[in-house]
Amino acid sequence: MKHAARSSARRQPAAAEAGLQVSTGQEPGAGQRPAGRSRADRRLSQLAYLALLAGVGFGVLYIQTGHAVQSGTLVLAGVLLLAALARLTLPEQLIGMLGTRQRLTDVAVLATFGFGLLATGLVIPA
């Protein structure tokens, strides 16, 4: 008997006593994709996150290339505020990785950072 099988055999009685079901990883269909959304649907759900990354990348690149820091900061603020708006309005199926926590938490964090950068961008001299 292999080591993994022995340890699994030792855990099963204890789990059964606790009323838990132990998974051995040998169930039919293990390792297969769950039925439901197609690959194209999953890619479509990442558009909001990719737009956020592209906008942040553009803002940072704009600042790094020697343009006005104020303009780049305002771009970053706008991107974060748009991301907060997208997280607030888009359904869960279209959010993808933009939604990592509860909706209200994500919106609060993105909006706080967006408004903070907006205030900073307006205060920085041109």
N, C-alpha and C positions, 0 to 999 in steps of 0.2 A: 504494500500500500504506500503510495506516495505521501510526502510530508503534508501537502496541501489537503489531500483527502483525509488524512488522519486528523488534522486540526479542525476541518469542517465537521468530521464525525463527532468530535468532542464538543463542539459548539451546539450542534443540533439538539441534544437532549436538554441542555440548559435553556435554550431558546423555546423549546416546546413546552417546558414547564412554565415559562413566563407567558405563554400564549402567543409567541411570535412565530412567523413563518420565515424559515431560513432559505435564502437563495443560494444555490450551488453554482449558478452560472451555466448550467447545462439545460435550461429550459428551451423548448423549441422556439426558434426565432431570435435567440439571444444574439446580439451583435448586428441585428438588422435595423434599418431605419424605421421609425414609427410611421404608421400610415397617417395621412392627413395632408399637410402642405407639401407642395411640390418644390423642387429645387429653385425654380424661377420665382415662386412666391417668397421663399426665404431670402433670395437675393434682393427682391424688391423691398423687403422689409428693412434692409440695411441702408436704403437711400438717405434717410434723414441723418443717420450717423455719418455716412460718407460725406454728405454736404457740410456737416459740422466740421469734420476733419479738414476738408478742402478749404473752408473759410478760415479756420484757425491757421492752417499752413500758409495761406495767402497773406493774412495779416502779419504773421511773424516774418515771412520772407520780405514783405513790404518794408517793415521796420529795419530788418537786417541789411537791406541793400542801400541804406543811407537816405531813404525818404524820411519825411517828417514822422517823428515818433507819435505825435498827436493823431495823425491820420490813421496810422496803423493800430493805435489803441482804440480809436473809434470803430474801426473795422472789426476788431476782436469783440468789442462790446456789442455791436450789432449782430454779429454771428451768435453770440451766446444768448442774446435776447430772442432772436429768431428760433434758436433751439428750444428755449423755454416755451415759446408759443407753440412750436411743433409738438412738444411733449404734452402740452396741455390739451391740444385740439385733436391730434391724430389718434386713431384707435390703436389698441395694443398690438394688433397684427402688423401694423406698418411702422412701429417704433424701432424694432430691432434692438441693437445694443445701446441706443440712446436711453432706453428705459431700464435702469439697473436696480432702482429701488421703487418705492411707491410713487405714484404719479405726483402727488403734492410735494414730496421730498425732492424729487428731481427738478420740478419747476422752481421750487424755492431756492435750491442751490444754484441752478443756472441763472435765474433772475438776479440773485444777490451778486454773483460774480459779474454779470452783465452790467448791472447798475453801478457796481464799484468801478469797473473799467470805464464806463461812460463818464462818471464823475472825475476820474483820474484824467481821462482824455480831454475833458473840457477845462481842467485846471492847468495842464501842462502848457507852457508857452509854445507857440508855433515856431 
